[in-house]
Amino acid sequence: MSLRTLLEEVEKLNPQEKLELVTAVWDNYKQDTLFNELTEEQREEVISLLEGDREIIVDHIQKMRGFKRTVAEEAYEVWVIFSEDALKLGYIDQIGSYEEAKDLLAELMGKESVSTSSISLGNDYRYRWGPSPIIAVVEAYGTIISGESGKDLIFGTRYAGGETISRILEKLSKDNNVKGVVLRIDSGGGSVLGSSMIHMATERFKESGKPIVASMGNMAASGGYFIACNTDRIFASPSTITGSIGVVHMKPVIEDLLEKIAVEEEILKLTEHADIYSPLRHYTEKELERTKEQIEEIYRRFLQNVADGRGMTYEQVEHIAEGRVYTGTQAMELGLIDEFGGTSAAVDYLKAQLDLGDETEVRYYGYREPFFQRLLSGMSLGLDSIFGGGSEESYWY
């Protein structure tokens, strides 16, 4: 049995009520586009993303290697070549081993040798008088949920918890040594409630008079962008997947499956709609209509929050929303981000805005895996990965 046939059979046994305001996302489910042809609209969106990434890569090759545009474009088309050929074409500068690269680095630095394991990302301020000013980097990685941040022990999925991040931002707003925050985001979204919790926590943090900026990693889509849109400034890379301003709601239903395998269920309830989200039955027409109204209202609020955060009109946001995704370069043109750069650029921006010097301490607030997980990974990565050593200041939640 093929995968497609299997999924068709599963679809018969496990139908889903699929509600979608955003046409592009709805089509992905309705058309089963993983196995059938894309719609013209979907094809145009994917091609647009690919072309955007191509421009970013070609521009980078051209600037970094000093190539002419045509040569950079030829380099982009290259698949796999030997290092000798790469040297002839100017793609690399030298062929050598890792140890030779370290020797060259030591020579350029005017040192006898260098050890990459001891390279520090910052100065050591332990001997300063008085506390250093602090820039806090708060991580929001993975699927956004309403509870606590964490990581799935089986599949390794990371979660950005609304309660966790809200609590951290609240504490940082009251810490006089913390001068500003970078919200580091790498998320494709998730829970509406969890995203709203972080969004509101950002607003409360801003009321303290301290700046908060967003630094978007590989992706800040849907809820991931929602938690960034009301920060004071948004940083992203040219290839960051950005946007997906839309709302998706799904309800899995196993009613037909239970019927096929002769399993009977009995639902005890006091009110008509007490089991509205139960997988044991479909929505009624009345419930379906009410659910659509709720989704539309959540979508309208999403659009208005983006408009308020980005200084745009509701109509401007509505025009570029509908679940569409953009590269960072496209997002810059549309006004969804402010500046290219990563976490370091965001930190430097805050330091400049706050007139902070080199003594500023950067603290990272992120989720730490349980001890036994660190123990397993530490067998190959070393003791620092188990006990949390290293040169950076990290604070775990």
Helices and strands as residue ranges (DSSP letters): H 3-13, E 16-20, H 23-30, H 40-65, H 69-77, H 83-89, H 98-109, G 116-118, E 134-141, E 143-145, E 150-151, E 158-161, H 162-174, E 178-187, H 192-206, E 212-221, H 223-226, E 234-236, E 241-243, E 248-252, H 255-260, H 285-310, H 314-320, E 325-326, H 328-334, E 339-340, H 343-354, E 361-366, H 371-381, H 383-387, E 393-396
